[in-house]
Every structure is written in C-alpha cells, then in structure tokens.
Amino acid sequence: MFPTLSVMIWLPVLGAAIVATIPRKRSEIALPVGLGFAALVLALAGNVVWTFVSGDADFQFVEQATIYAPWGITYHLGVDGISLLLVALTAFLMPIGILASASVTERHKEYMAAMLMLEAGLLGVFLSLDLVLFFVFFEVMLVPMYFIIGIWGGERRVYAALKFFLYTAIGSAFLLAGIIFLGAMASDQLGTPSFDYTVLLALDIPPSTQRWLFVGFAIAFAIKIPLFPFHTWLPDAHVEAPTVGSVMLAGVLLKLGTYGLIRFNLPLFPQASVDFAGVMVALAVIGIIYGALVAIVQPDIKRLVAYSSVSHLGFIVLGTFALSAQGLSGGVIQMVNHGLTTGALFLLVGMIYDRRHTRQISDYGGIARVMPIFAGLFLFTAFASAGLPGLNGFVGEFLVLLGSYARHPAATITAAFGVLLAAIYLLWAYERVFTGPNDKPENQGLKDLNAREIGIMVPLVAMIIFLGVYPKPALDRIGPSVGAVVERVENAAVLPTEWEAATR
Amino acid sequence: MTEFIWIVIALPLLGAVVLHFLGSRLGEPRAGLVGFGMVGAAFVIAAIAAVPFFQGESHGEQVFLFDWIEGLGAAASLLWDPLSAVMTLVITGIGALIHLYSIGYMHGDPGFSRFFTYLNLFIASMLILVLGDNFGLLFVGWELVGLCSYLLISFWNEKPSAAAAGKKAFIVNRIGDVGFLIALMLIFTTFGTLAFDVVLSHEAWDVNGIELGVGLVTAITLLLLVGGTGKSAQLPLYMWLPDAMEGPTPVSALIHAATMVTAGVYMIARTAVLFELAPVSSAIVASVGAVTALFAASIALKQRDIKRVLAYSTISQLGYMFLAVGVGAYVAGIFHLFTHAFFKALLFLGSGAVIHAMADEQDIGRMGGLRKAMPVTHMTQVVGWLAIIGIFPFAGFWSKDEILAVTFGKGGGYYVLWAIGLLTALLTAVYMTRWIALTFWGEKRYADDLHPHEAPGTMVLPLIVLAGFSVGVGFWNTPFLPSMEHFLEPAFEGVEQAHLPEGLVPWVLAAVSVGVAVVGAFYAYRRYRGAGAVELAPIGKGSWSLVEEAYRVDDLAGRFIVSPGRAVSNFMAFVVDRDVIDGAVNGLATAVRTAGERLRPLQSGFVRQYGLGLVAGTVGLLVWFASRGLG
C-alpha cells in the first residue's frame, strides 16, 4: 500500500531541503518551489479526505513500524475522523499562506524552508499514533514557528517569539513527563514498554493517577489552546508574527491543544476527564466571555482578532467537555471553522497592513468607499466568525451549545452570551474601520484588493459557505470517531448523578 | 407542485447572486428589473402552490431537500402549510411591489444594484424563516434577515448615523437571539431534536414518551418570547427600530414594517402548541404586546420625522399582534399581521414618495398642503390612514377590532389589556391624523424653492395596488365570513383558539372602537389641520419634550448599559489582562532571570542552551523510566 501519510509528512521536509540548496542569487524561486510542494501535499490530503470511509470510527491509512523496540517507540501513523479535517485544514492553509507571503522581502529561502518544516511538524502531530513520535513533532514544529515570528516579525518580535517558545516549552515539559510515565506504566502492566496510542488505551489507570496525568497533559494543551489564564502569549505572538505566521498560528497551531485534549485526555483518562469536566468547562466559558470583552476595546485590529480566538477556542473546549456526541462533533468541526475564518481575518488584516503599515483601528475610517471588495470580504468573514447561520462558524457553535446544555446548563447559557459579544466586537470594529466618511488623507488613495489577493480569499470564502450550508460530508466523517470517544468515556468512567438525570 | 416549493427561495437567492456579480454591469433599471422579476416569479409560484389550501384539499406537506446538521434534527426541510403560505404570499407579494417601487426610488443611487442584491437576499432569508421545518432552519432565516436588515439600514454607511443604526439593530437583535438560543438548548435537550414534527406535536410527544412540565414549557416559551421581542421590536428590545429608519424608505416598508418585524408573531403562532401549555407565558406575551402598543403610540404622538412616526406606529401595531397571539387568538394575530403588512407598507411607500418629492426633507413640521402637488399619493395615503385607525370597512378595522373583541371576551384581567388596546386605538387615530394632516393638509410650510411633484409611475403603481388591498384584504376574515380562519385551520390543528365573544358584544365593541377612532381623528384634525408656526417649535423644549425625545430611553441605555459595559471591557483588557495576568507572567520571567543571574555560570542566555538543558533533562528522565520499565 502507498504510504500516503508518510509521504505527506516527509514531502515538505524534502521540499525544505531542496529549498535550502537553492543558490542565494536564485532565491526568488524558493516561493514557487515551496508552493509546489505545498500543493502536492494538498492534493494528497484531498485524496485522503475523499477516500476516507465515513462510517468507520477506526484509524485509516495506518502505517506501523518499530523505531526502537527496547523502549517501545514506534512509527505509527493513522487518521480518523478527529484528525482528518485538521490534516486537511493544514494542507489547505499552507499554500494560501505561501501565496500571501508577498510581504516577506528578505531571506526567502530560509522563510520557505521554515514554512515547509512547519507543515511537516503540524501534519506529523495530527497523524502520529505513538506518543513519543507525537511529542517529537509537537516540539519540532515550535522551532520553525519561533523563527517565523523571530525573524520575519514586527518590532517586538524577539520578545514575542521567546515568550511563545518558553511558554509552550514549559507546557511541553509536563506533557513529556506524562508521556514517559505512561510508557513506564505500559511496561509494568503489559510487560513491555510502549508509547503506542492504541496500546496505551488498554491500560488500566487508577483514577488518582489519571488525575495527575490529566493535569500534566492538560497544562501543555491549555497553554497551546490557549485556555484562560494561559493566553497572554497569544496576542503578543500574533501581533508580532508576519501575516502568514498568524494564519498558521491561529489556523492550525492552536488546534494542537484542543486536538490533544480530545485525542489523549478523554480516551486515556476518562474518569479524570469526567472529574475535571467542570473545571475545564469553567475555564472555557471564562475564556469565551473574557476573551470577547477584552477584544471589544482593543485598539489594534490584530490584537482584537487574537483575543477573539481566545473566545472561540473556549467554545471548542466547552464542546469537548460536554462529552456528548453533538458537543464533540461541534468542537471538532469548530476547530476547522475557526481555522478558516480566523485565518481569513488575519489574511485580510495583513492585506490592509501591507498598504498602510498600521494596525490601529483609529488610523482608519470610511475605507469601504475606496476598498469595497476588501470591505465586503472583511464583513463576510466577520459574520462567519460571529457565527452567522448559513456560514461555517454557526454549525460548530450551534452543535456545541445544544450539545453541552444537558450536562453544563449554567456554563452553556453563559457561553451563549459570547455570541452576542462577538457581534459587538466585530461590528464595532467594522464600523470604525470601514464606515463613515473617509476623511484621513492617507486612506483616500488606498487601492482595493488585486487579483492575487482576491484569489487567496476565494477558496476560503468557498469553504466557509460550503461548510455552513452542507456540513454533512464533514460531520459524517467526524461522527463515528467522536461517538467512539464518547462511548469510551461513558463506559470507563463513573458519571455524576446529575449527568445521568440530564441525558435521557 | 409542492415539492418544487424550494424554487420560491431559490429564485431570490439566485437573483442576489446574479446581482452581486453582474449587477453593476446590468445597470439601471435592469438590475432592479431582475430583482423584481425574481420576487414576482416567486410570488406566482407560491400562489399556484397555495391553491390546494384554498380548495381545502391539503393540510400541508413537508419537503425534504438535504441534510444539514443531522445530529440536531436540523435538515434543510421545508414546511408548506397554510401558515407558511400566508407568510410567503405576503413576503413575495408585497416584496415584489416594493422592488418595483425601488426602481424609481433608488434611481440615480450609486448603490443601485447593491440595493437590489440585498433586497433579494432579504426575501430569500425571510422565506427560509417562514418555510423552515425545524427550529434550526427557522433560526437560520431569523439571523439572515437580521444580516440583511443590518446591510440595508447601514446602506448609506458613509453617514455615521446610518452605520451606527445598522450595528445597533443587529446587536439589539442578538440580545434577543441569546434568549432564542437558550430556548433552543432547552428544546433540544428535552425533545432530542429541533424538528417541528416532533417538538410541535402532541402525538409525537406520546410516541417518544416526552413529559412536559409546566415549568419547562414556561421557560422555553418565555425564552422564545425574548427572541421575539428583539425581532419584533417589543419592549424592552424595541430601541433599534426607530433608528432603523436610517435605511432607504423601501427597506423600512418591506423589512421594518411588513415582513421581518412580524417574525416574532409568526414564531409564536408557529409554536402555539407550546404557548398553549404555558398560560403564564401567554399572559406575559399579551401584556408585553399591550403595553408596547400603548407605549409606542404615545411616543408617536409627538414625533416630527415622517418615518419615525410610522416606526413607532409599527412597534405599536406589532404590540397588537403580540396581544392577539398572547390571548390565544392566533388567527387574529396573523390576520392583523396580514392587513398591517399592506397598509403600513402603503404608508411607508407614501412617505418615501413625499421624501423624494421634498428633496429629502423628513420633518413633517416643514411640510403641509402636499395634497395639491401629489394628488394620487395623497389619495392612497388617505386609504392607508383610514385603514390604520380602524375605520369601517378598511382592513385595519376588521383585524384590530377582532383582537380587541377577543381580548375583551377573555374577561378578568384581560379587561385591562382591552382597555389599553382601546386607549392605543385612540392615540393611533390622533397621531396618524396628525401625521397626514401635517403632511398633506392645511397650508404649505416648506420653502418656496421646493417644488414637490408626483412620484414616477413605478412608485405610484405600487401605492395604488397597496391602497386597493388596504381596503380589500379586510374582507378575508369577517365575522360573517371567517375565511382566513378556515384557511389557517390545518396549521393550528389541536390548538385551542380564543374566539369572539357571543352575541352582540363584538358589535358593541366595534362601535366603541370606531367611535374612539373618530373622536381621536376629529380632535387631531382640529388641532393640526391649520398648524402653522406652532409645530415648528424646536424639539425638546416645552412640556412634551420627554415624549418628543422618546422618554430618553436611548440616553438611559447608553448611560446604564453601554458605558458601564465599556468600562468593564476596559478594566478587563487593561487592568486584569495586561497588568495582572500578563504582568504576572512577565514578573515570573523577571524573577527567573534574576535568580538566573545569581547562577550565571549555568546560564548563557542563549535559547539553544536552555533547549539543550531541556533535552538533556528529559532524556535523563526517559532513560530512568525506561530502565525501570525494563527491570
């Protein structure tokens, strides 16, 4: 069988190597070469999505090999309904991000190599079914991201990059300790150490141990998401990152956290997941409201979008710890939705920044007149982000809210107000940037989007509408895997009595 | 035929797409004609598809299109029954007329084709709202009409007030939508689906063993009401509608009078099965309606903007509709929705013609005597005026008096609501007579360099058609021949409806309310017909200033909701987030660095060295665990 998943991971690595060998005076071809590799990966990802069997909860396209038998480290790849769309999202956003890299004017080669390594790392994280392998990719991916922010970023890029790196590295330390502990536990219980996810699922972990491990994993993932109060690295990273860095950061990197919670915390530590559901949901809902409140008054449009991510990711965590089929399905599809809409918003913010070199909302006003296409696309994306029905964001939020109420009524009602706040921060920002008289001389000569920029947005707009109107193919692929997680948790854990009463 | 009912939605949607991409190339008036054609065709198809209901041959059908969110029971599935048919005919019928009118009204506007794009999108969205066969699709339409309302209110968004009004409308509506969303959470948790055929059917409850406690149904219906107060501009979420008049006048006629704002009434009528089980909720609906009707009518008494009078009037009339569905007179509520759609659209379009003729003047204090310059418009407005104040046999007489009579018939506390309704009828006669007298009658008060003229044909024709309907449609449901009641019967199967009281009571009540209207009209006629300089007094001075400024509710909301909200946001952003949380993070980093400086030999400050330490440490751990595992 053709090792599709391996090719998807290693093709960008090969691409990065080739880009690196391009002679310096020919460095302008780095971009098309990189784009070519990203396009190949996208084609492979498309094929995986297309041939993926919808009704199946198990891992598909599985590849397995031993890396180091004495420690039980394996090269185990596979894709299921939970990771499938995130893989597709990564492959989808990468060529768009590369096309949007016009603002990168120096060190093209290094930049493209970093992008391709980032793609390899991200795909590796989503496809790994061995925890050591997962961890390696989880860490490796930090390095290109560190450089993307630190080299091609804004004025305070070094501070932001270091903050991003150290913050996530601290989380990683907890994660690694947890992974090693699990491997040792496998050795105790099964006679041989193993880091293979499918093997570790069979472990019998006492509830008290589950709690420790849950916390270790959850800290790493909470920083990545980021869950309140671990979120302050995010606005700095976003503001300093170049456009493409923000797109990949918001689009995919944040999802590593929520993905990790669904992939590892729920199935491996079901009892702890139930026990900590209240805490996680509380943090999620605080994040939803808090992120939105803070977003409202941000004077910097990029910071505003960054805080909106804190709010939106809260919905995903809420759906996750609803531990219901609807909530989890909503959480998974919302990861994709947030990647598309927030990715699109960052692209748009980048386009205006390229023209005016300011992100201050107060520097704009009335620019819809001179940039009608840009204004239309921004408003469209803003409404998608605010969860307008018919567009993608609504599908996920609706599933999360309706699926979470039964078990977390108070939290879910509170979360519903996030939908109101989203309308406030987005429409108010739109009002100040785009409407009213265009009375600042610097803004009167602004040029509307060119063909390349429109071309970048078209696929995103198409996906935003498609997933909003016809999410069935996506939900059908997510459903069985998510159902299996819910079933596993419900079978393996003692549920609080009020939960039993709430779900008939 | 019914299985093709989706075409009714598809046509205006297609129109919106075509106009969005090709509209500016089509130009005037073709872009408008495309928009008009799509809606007109939708009306014809809907009318043909509604024939079986008129013949009493069909009770309604579900039309499944495709799956949407299967896990929530929210499919793209339509319900074509008498109730959705009435709504569809109103939306597409009046919609088509207003499209036609807009070709003249928007003439010369640089956003001509964009206007028709939004208008077509609105028609499609509104049809999704009324045709959706589950709460999910209803909510889709519910939000999309909100979007279109936003786009059209802020259509001239270089004007800051228009941009702000659009945003306000959307946000105030979203407050209601939070209530709606919570209602949907409860519904889904209770019924396991959002599909109407399960949620709204006694038989389905029995089959699925669903037990509905009164507390639960009351909570669900009250939350639905919260949604309804937003969309239908009832207390306390009405504040957005007067500002919505910033939009072009055809928008006010179509969206903010005839169709979108009635969505709350439609939604309550659609969910009558639930409201019936929650008498407390129903009573609150009726009370909200009655109080809103009176409250808004009192503000309308002293407004000077030709459209704001009508905006408050719409809020007031919607209050009547809420009163109707609150007392269980669902047909009467829909009937008033139906007649009001015609005469209020007529009045708005007439205002549009006046504004057009007066070079964008909107202050009725500076009008007067327009009947000479605009005789046709004037005649149609007289019809609209008689219809809204409820003079026999104009449409408003039949529908409003039915609501009042049924309310009276409920007895007890409902006498109070009836009295409020009657008082509102008096005020309606006063403010509408003032409106028409100041605009059309008496002597002219506008500058001599203004030369008002009759509107062009595309604008006058819809006025005449609507005037004709404002007389005629009332006869669809009279006490002698309650045809609409029969027509709607299948949609309210199994719902106990409130009816007119027995005997002569309705006739006496009708005589009383017509009498009240005549008195009010006569008073206002005397007071305002010859109004001269008195009316030109500046707004906000004198004893009526509180009413003129709409009780300064916006000001209060700004002071007690918006400003504190912004203060909270600022506190969160710049104290809690920046200083406390991020401050702690940076403080920790500084502390570590300070400690590090003491241990300088170990610390080089290079990331790669920290990284090396991290790797070395973890490898050590790894080795330790692994060796322990192997041993």
Boltz contact constraints between the chains, C-beta under 6 A:
constraints:
  - contact:
      token1: [A, 71]
      token2: [B, 626]
      max_distance: 6.0
  - contact:
      token1: [A, 176]
      token2: [B, 618]
      max_distance: 6.0
  - contact:
      token1: [A, 180]
      token2: [B, 621]
      max_distance: 6.0
  - contact:
      token1: [A, 180]
      token2: [B, 622]
      max_distance: 6.0
  - contact:
      token1: [A, 180]
      token2: [B, 625]
      max_distance: 6.0
  - contact:
      token1: [A, 184]
      token2: [B, 625]
      max_distance: 6.0
  - contact:
      token1: [A, 184]
      token2: [B, 629]
      max_distance: 6.0
  - contact:
      token1: [A, 187]
      token2: [B, 629]
      max_distance: 6.0
  - contact:
      token1: [A, 193]
      token2: [B, 629]
      max_distance: 6.0
  - contact:
      token1: [A, 229]
      token2: [B, 581]
      max_distance: 6.0
  - contact:
      token1: [A, 232]
      token2: [B, 581]
      max_distance: 6.0
  - contact:
      token1: [A, 232]
      token2: [B, 582]
      max_distance: 6.0
  - contact:
      token1: [A, 232]
      token2: [B, 585]
      max_distance: 6.0
  - contact:
      token1: [A, 293]
      token2: [B, 569]
      max_distance: 6.0
  - contact:
      token1: [A, 293]
      token2: [B, 572]
      max_distance: 6.0
  - contact:
      token1: [A, 294]
      token2: [B, 572]
      max_distance: 6.0
  - contact:
      token1: [A, 294]
      token2: [B, 573]
      max_distance: 6.0
  - contact:
      token1: [A, 294]
      token2: [B, 577]
      max_distance: 6.0
  - contact:
      token1: [A, 296]
      token2: [B, 569]
      max_distance: 6.0
  - contact:
      token1: [A, 297]
      token2: [B, 569]
      max_distance: 6.0
  - contact:
      token1: [A, 297]
      token2: [B, 570]
      max_distance: 6.0
  - contact:
      token1: [A, 297]
      token2: [B, 573]
      max_distance: 6.0
  - contact:
      token1: [A, 326]
      token2: [B, 71]
      max_distance: 6.0
  - contact:
      token1: [A, 388]
      token2: [B, 143]
      max_distance: 6.0
  - contact:
      token1: [A, 389]
      token2: [B, 140]
      max_distance: 6.0
  - contact:
      token1: [A, 389]
      token2: [B, 143]
      max_distance: 6.0
  - contact:
      token1: [A, 390]
      token2: [B, 140]
      max_distance: 6.0
  - contact:
      token1: [A, 390]
      token2: [B, 144]
      max_distance: 6.0
  - contact:
      token1: [A, 401]
      token2: [B, 185]
      max_distance: 6.0
  - contact:
      token1: [A, 402]
      token2: [B, 72]
      max_distance: 6.0
  - contact:
      token1: [A, 402]
      token2: [B, 185]
      max_distance: 6.0
  - contact:
      token1: [A, 402]
      token2: [B, 188]
      max_distance: 6.0
  - contact:
      token1: [A, 405]
      token2: [B, 185]
      max_distance: 6.0
  - contact:
      token1: [A, 405]
      token2: [B, 189]
      max_distance: 6.0
  - contact:
      token1: [A, 406]
      token2: [B, 189]
      max_distance: 6.0
  - contact:
      token1: [A, 413]
      token2: [B, 182]
      max_distance: 6.0
  - contact:
      token1: [A, 416]
      token2: [B, 178]
      max_distance: 6.0
  - contact:
      token1: [A, 416]
      token2: [B, 181]
      max_distance: 6.0
  - contact:
      token1: [A, 416]
      token2: [B, 182]
      max_distance: 6.0
  - contact:
      token1: [A, 417]
      token2: [B, 178]
      max_distance: 6.0
  - contact:
      token1: [A, 420]
      token2: [B, 174]
      max_distance: 6.0
  - contact:
      token1: [A, 420]
      token2: [B, 178]
      max_distance: 6.0
  - contact:
      token1: [A, 423]
      token2: [B, 171]
      max_distance: 6.0
  - contact:
      token1: [A, 423]
      token2: [B, 174]
      max_distance: 6.0
  - contact:
      token1: [A, 424]
      token2: [B, 171]
      max_distance: 6.0
  - contact:
      token1: [A, 427]
      token2: [B, 167]
      max_distance: 6.0
  - contact:
      token1: [A, 431]
      token2: [B, 163]
      max_distance: 6.0
  - contact:
      token1: [A, 431]
      token2: [B, 167]
      max_distance: 6.0
  - contact:
      token1: [A, 435]
      token2: [B, 157]
      max_distance: 6.0
  - contact:
      token1: [A, 435]
      token2: [B, 163]
      max_distance: 6.0
  - contact:
      token1: [A, 436]
      token2: [B, 160]
      max_distance: 6.0
  - contact:
      token1: [A, 437]
      token2: [B, 158]
      max_distance: 6.0
  - contact:
      token1: [A, 472]
      token2: [B, 67]
      max_distance: 6.0
